[in-house]
């Protein structure tokens, strides 16, 4: 799942604590800036089942947490997001 609009002070443990209330948390990936190491305000949370994913999305999307309104939805695989640019073939 994609989790956006996170506080820049959030930790992986903070995220795990909130999402564990709605089922199994398999993995959390917190996004950081490559150069500065600072948090980028979003993360990905891997859930145990589709039902747990749906429950967490319903409960947490638009919920106020750490002073921010969370954005929680199903993450799309890179190939599912569409492509940008044109055909560069010659």
QUIJO-V585901 format. One record per run of one state. SS is the DSSP state (a for helix, b for strand, c for the rest). FROM is the first residue (numbers start at 1). LEN is the number of residues. If there is no record, write none. Layout:
# QUIJO-V585901
<<SS FROM LEN> <SS FROM LEN>>
This chain:
# QUIJO-V585901
<<c 1 1> <b 2 3> <c 5 7> <a 12 9> <c 21 4> <b 25 8> <c 33 6> <b 39 9> <c 48 2> <a 50 11> <c 61 3> <b 64 2> <c 66 2> <b 68 2> <c 70 1> <b 71 3> <c 74 4> <a 78 3> <c 81 10>>
